[in-house]
Amino acid sequence: VKSTDPDSENYAISNIIRFSPQEDLTKAAFASLFVDETDIPTVTQATSVFDDVPSDAWYGPHVSALYELGLIDSTQSEYQPDSLVSRAEALRLVTDYCDLDLEFPAENSVIDVPVDHPIYPYFETFYRNGKGRIFREQFSPDLPANKNYLKYLVNEC
């Protein structure tokens, strides 16, 4: 909170508002937040498409929606809803959702996504389409994604 003294025109900033640190997203939370942020209709199914996603789980309809859109790997029998989603996994899913044509430039734009990295075409596509303003020299693909990161990606889509 910023306040200004009308007589001296000095101001003070209070620390009464505190923002909690960003929490890393589990795959369950990611699916729920992504579907909600993009207004994708949820899908309720009698049986789950993944062995570890009960049909009555709070995140089940969100995971099913992503599955129906082809955004989740359908060759896997488990979704692992409690594991953290990486920045690379989040970027791949968002890039697929945005329906961007993948680019394979000869040189990488950041130091930690080499040409042979599986996320390379997704990152370069996002970056070269002017959507990677927050990435400078590093992308850090293995770090966990958080809510702000996901919202940034969706907003750039």
N, C-alpha and C positions, 0 to 999 in steps of 0.2 A: 504494500500500500504506500503510495507516495502522497505526502501532504505538504502544502506550502503555507508558510506564515505570511499573511497579507501585509503585515507591517515591514518586516525585514526582507521579504521575498526569498528567504532561505527555505529549503525544503529538507525533509527527512524521509527516509525510506524505512518502513517497518518490516520486521521479519515475522509478523504474525501469520502470514500466509506461507505455508510450506507445501511444496509439491513432493509427493512420494516418488522415490526412484522408479524408473520403468521396470516392470517385471517382464522376464522372458516369457514368451508365449509357448504353451504346449500346443501340440497339433490339434487337440480338441478346441482350445480357446482360439487358435488361429482360424480354424474352419468357421467357427461361430462368428467371429469378428469380421472375417472376409465376406461371408455371405451377407451379414447385416450391413456392412459398409457399401457393398455394391448392389444392394436391393435384389439379390438373387432370390427367387422364391424357394423356400425350403421344401424338401421332399420327405414325406412320411411313408415309410415302408414297413410292412408287416415283419419282414425279416431283414436283418442287416446284411450288407454286402461284404462286411469284414467280420472275421471271427471275434475280434476284440472290441467291437462297437455294438453294445446291446441296442436293440431296436427302441428301447425306452430311455436311452441315455439322453441327457439334455442337449448334447451336441450331435446326436444321431441324425436329425433332419438336415443339419448343416453339412455334415460329411456326405450324406446321400446326395445332396444338391450338387456338391463339387464332383462327386463320382458320376452323376448323370450328365454333367457337362463335359466329362472326359478330362477333368483337371487333376484327378488323382490316379495314380498308377493302378490299373485294374488287374494286373498280373499278380499282385500281392494278396495274400489271404489275411494279413493283419495291417491295421492302420497305425498302431502304436499311439493312441491318443494322449498318453501321459508323457511321451518323450517331447523334448523341445524341438521346435521347428527352426532350422538354420536360416540365415539371411539368403543363402543360395536357393534353398527350397522355396522360400517365400517369393523370391524374384522370379523363379521359373514359373510358378503357378500364376503370378500376376501377369507376366509377359504372355503366357498362353491365353489367359483370359482376355487380355487386350487385343489378341489376334494380330500381333505384330509379326511381320515376315522376318525370320531369323537372318542375321548378318554374320558373315564369317570373314572379317577383315584379316589381312596378313599380320598386322601388329596389334598387340593388346594395348588397351587404354590405361590400365592400372597394373601395378607391379605384382599383385597377388592373384591375378586370374590369367595364368598362362594360356596360350593357344590350345593346349591339349587338355585343359580342365573341362569337365562336363558342363559347367555353367557358362563357359566362355561365350557361346553364341547368344545366350539369353542376356548376359550382362552387356555385351557389345551392342546388341540390338536396342536395349533399353537406353544405354548411354549415348549411342550415336543418333538416337531419335530425340535428343535433347531432354531426356527424362532422368538423367543421372547427375543433376547439379550438385547433390550432396556428396558425391564420390569424388575425391580429389585424386590422390595417388594410390589409395587402397580401398578395396571393397570389403575385405574381411568376410569371405563367404561362409566360413565355418562358425562364425559367432552366432549366437541365438538371435532370432528376430524378436522385436518387442512391438508394442501397440503403436508407438509413434512411427516406427519404421514401416509397418504395414500400412498405416494411414497415408504416409508419404507416397508409397508405391501406388496405392489405389488412386490417390489424388492425381498422380502424374499420368495414370492410365487414361 
